[in-house]
Amino acid sequence: MKLFEIGKNIKTLRVDNGLTQQELADKSGISRVTLGRLERGLVVSISVKTLDLILDNLGLEIEFKNKEGFGLPTLDEI
């Protein structure tokens, strides 16, 4: 998943959780401007620690997956 896709997902999750950008930013220890830029795909880099804090405040965690198949099911799985 690309960083701009992560930002879109963070925005969706934030809205679904009834949080404003300011509330999530405050809980995550970042500025509202940074969070807004991340959600719009304008942040070119972000630390894993900061991303982990944001996701933790949305009830999620970082998980590493093998990118083989890019998440598409294999023929055996179909």
PyRosetta script that sets phi, psi and omega in degrees:
from pyrosetta import init, pose_from_sequence

init()
pose = pose_from_sequence("MKLFEIGKNIKTLRVDNGLTQQELADKSGISRVTLGRLERGLVVSISVKTLDLILDNLGLEIEFKNKEGFGLPTLDEI")
pose.set_psi(1, 134.0)
pose.set_omega(1, -179.6)
pose.set_phi(2, -82.0)
pose.set_psi(2, 158.1)
pose.set_omega(2, -177.3)
pose.set_phi(3, -59.3)
pose.set_psi(3, -39.1)
pose.set_omega(3, -179.7)
pose.set_phi(4, -66.7)
pose.set_psi(4, -29.6)
pose.set_omega(4, 176.4)
pose.set_phi(5, -71.6)
pose.set_psi(5, -37.8)
pose.set_omega(5, 177.1)
pose.set_phi(6, -61.5)
pose.set_psi(6, -42.7)
pose.set_omega(6, 179.3)
pose.set_phi(7, -60.0)
pose.set_psi(7, -43.0)
pose.set_omega(7, 178.2)
pose.set_phi(8, -62.6)
pose.set_psi(8, -41.6)
pose.set_omega(8, 178.8)
pose.set_phi(9, -66.4)
pose.set_psi(9, -38.8)
pose.set_omega(9, 177.8)
pose.set_phi(10, -61.4)
pose.set_psi(10, -43.1)
pose.set_omega(10, 179.2)
pose.set_phi(11, -61.3)
pose.set_psi(11, -46.3)
pose.set_omega(11, 179.5)
pose.set_phi(12, -59.4)
pose.set_psi(12, -46.2)
pose.set_omega(12, 179.7)
pose.set_phi(13, -65.2)
pose.set_psi(13, -39.0)
pose.set_omega(13, 179.2)
pose.set_phi(14, -61.5)
pose.set_psi(14, -48.5)
pose.set_omega(14, -179.8)
pose.set_phi(15, -63.4)
pose.set_psi(15, -43.9)
pose.set_omega(15, 178.7)
pose.set_phi(16, -60.4)
pose.set_psi(16, -30.2)
pose.set_omega(16, 178.9)
pose.set_phi(17, -88.3)
pose.set_psi(17, 2.8)
pose.set_omega(17, 177.2)
pose.set_phi(18, 69.8)
pose.set_psi(18, 28.5)
pose.set_omega(18, -179.5)
pose.set_phi(19, -104.1)
pose.set_psi(19, 142.9)
pose.set_omega(19, 171.0)
pose.set_phi(20, -82.5)
pose.set_psi(20, 164.9)
pose.set_omega(20, 174.9)
pose.set_phi(21, -58.1)
pose.set_psi(21, -42.0)
pose.set_omega(21, -177.6)
pose.set_phi(22, -62.7)
pose.set_psi(22, -42.5)
pose.set_omega(22, -179.9)
pose.set_phi(23, -63.3)
pose.set_psi(23, -47.1)
pose.set_omega(23, -179.8)
pose.set_phi(24, -66.8)
pose.set_psi(24, -39.8)
pose.set_omega(24, 178.5)
pose.set_phi(25, -61.8)
pose.set_psi(25, -45.9)
pose.set_omega(25, 179.0)
pose.set_phi(26, -60.2)
pose.set_psi(26, -45.6)
pose.set_omega(26, 179.9)
pose.set_phi(27, -64.3)
pose.set_psi(27, -29.6)
pose.set_omega(27, -175.8)
pose.set_phi(28, -94.3)
pose.set_psi(28, -6.6)
pose.set_omega(28, 178.1)
pose.set_phi(29, 75.3)
pose.set_psi(29, 27.7)
pose.set_omega(29, 177.0)
pose.set_phi(30, -125.7)
pose.set_psi(30, 170.6)
pose.set_omega(30, 179.0)
pose.set_phi(31, -81.3)
pose.set_psi(31, 154.8)
pose.set_omega(31, 176.3)
pose.set_phi(32, -61.6)
pose.set_psi(32, -36.4)
pose.set_omega(32, 179.4)
pose.set_phi(33, -61.7)
pose.set_psi(33, -44.7)
pose.set_omega(33, 178.8)
pose.set_phi(34, -62.0)
pose.set_psi(34, -44.6)
pose.set_omega(34, 179.0)
pose.set_phi(35, -62.8)
pose.set_psi(35, -42.9)
pose.set_omega(35, 178.8)
pose.set_phi(36, -60.9)
pose.set_psi(36, -42.4)
pose.set_omega(36, 178.6)
pose.set_phi(37, -65.4)
pose.set_psi(37, -39.0)
pose.set_omega(37, 177.5)
pose.set_phi(38, -62.5)
pose.set_psi(38, -46.4)
pose.set_omega(38, -179.4)
pose.set_phi(39, -62.7)
pose.set_psi(39, -31.2)
pose.set_omega(39, -179.7)
pose.set_phi(40, -89.4)
pose.set_psi(40, 0.9)
pose.set_omega(40, 178.2)
pose.set_phi(41, 78.1)
pose.set_psi(41, 21.6)
pose.set_omega(41, -177.2)
pose.set_phi(42, -98.0)
pose.set_psi(42, -4.6)
pose.set_omega(42, 178.0)
pose.set_phi(43, -89.9)
pose.set_psi(43, 122.7)
pose.set_omega(43, -177.5)
pose.set_phi(44, -87.3)
pose.set_psi(44, -18.9)
pose.set_omega(44, 175.4)
pose.set_phi(45, -154.1)
pose.set_psi(45, 150.8)
pose.set_omega(45, 178.0)
pose.set_phi(46, -150.4)
pose.set_psi(46, 144.1)
pose.set_omega(46, -179.2)
pose.set_phi(47, -71.7)
pose.set_psi(47, 151.8)
pose.set_omega(47, 177.3)
pose.set_phi(48, -61.8)
pose.set_psi(48, -37.4)
pose.set_omega(48, 179.7)
pose.set_phi(49, -61.3)
pose.set_psi(49, -44.6)
pose.set_omega(49, -179.9)
pose.set_phi(50, -66.3)
pose.set_psi(50, -44.3)
pose.set_omega(50, 178.1)
pose.set_phi(51, -61.1)
pose.set_psi(51, -40.9)
pose.set_omega(51, 178.2)
pose.set_phi(52, -62.1)
pose.set_psi(52, -40.9)
pose.set_omega(52, 178.4)
pose.set_phi(53, -63.4)
pose.set_psi(53, -43.8)
pose.set_omega(53, 179.2)
pose.set_phi(54, -61.8)
pose.set_psi(54, -49.8)
pose.set_omega(54, -178.6)
pose.set_phi(55, -63.8)
pose.set_psi(55, -38.2)
pose.set_omega(55, 178.3)
pose.set_phi(56, -60.1)
pose.set_psi(56, -39.8)
pose.set_omega(56, 179.0)
pose.set_phi(57, -71.9)
pose.set_psi(57, -11.5)
pose.set_omega(57, 174.4)
pose.set_phi(58, -102.8)
pose.set_psi(58, 5.7)
pose.set_omega(58, 178.5)
pose.set_phi(59, 79.8)
pose.set_psi(59, 23.7)
pose.set_omega(59, -178.4)
pose.set_phi(60, -123.6)
pose.set_psi(60, 170.6)
pose.set_omega(60, 174.8)
pose.set_phi(61, -141.4)
pose.set_psi(61, 161.2)
pose.set_omega(61, 177.9)
pose.set_phi(62, -76.3)
pose.set_psi(62, 134.4)
pose.set_omega(62, 177.4)
pose.set_phi(63, -132.7)
pose.set_psi(63, 133.9)
pose.set_omega(63, 179.0)
pose.set_phi(64, -94.0)
pose.set_psi(64, 131.8)
pose.set_omega(64, 179.9)
pose.set_phi(65, -129.7)
pose.set_psi(65, 152.0)
pose.set_omega(65, 174.4)
pose.set_phi(66, -69.7)
pose.set_psi(66, 130.5)
pose.set_omega(66, -177.2)
pose.set_phi(67, -85.7)
pose.set_psi(67, 5.2)
pose.set_omega(67, 176.7)
pose.set_phi(68, -57.5)
pose.set_psi(68, 124.4)
pose.set_omega(68, -179.9)
pose.set_phi(69, 82.3)
pose.set_psi(69, -6.0)
pose.set_omega(69, 177.6)
pose.set_phi(70, 50.6)
pose.set_psi(70, 36.7)
pose.set_omega(70, 176.5)
pose.set_phi(71, 85.1)
pose.set_psi(71, -2.8)
pose.set_omega(71, 177.8)
pose.set_phi(72, -79.7)
pose.set_psi(72, 144.6)
pose.set_omega(72, 179.4)
pose.set_phi(73, -68.3)
pose.set_psi(73, 147.0)
pose.set_omega(73, 175.4)
pose.set_phi(74, -79.0)
pose.set_psi(74, 167.6)
pose.set_omega(74, 177.4)
pose.set_phi(75, -60.4)
pose.set_psi(75, -33.9)
pose.set_omega(75, 178.0)
pose.set_phi(76, -66.2)
pose.set_psi(76, -30.1)
pose.set_omega(76, -178.5)
pose.set_phi(77, -81.6)
pose.set_psi(77, -19.4)
pose.set_omega(77, -178.2)
pose.set_phi(78, -80.5)
pose.dump_pdb("model.pdb")
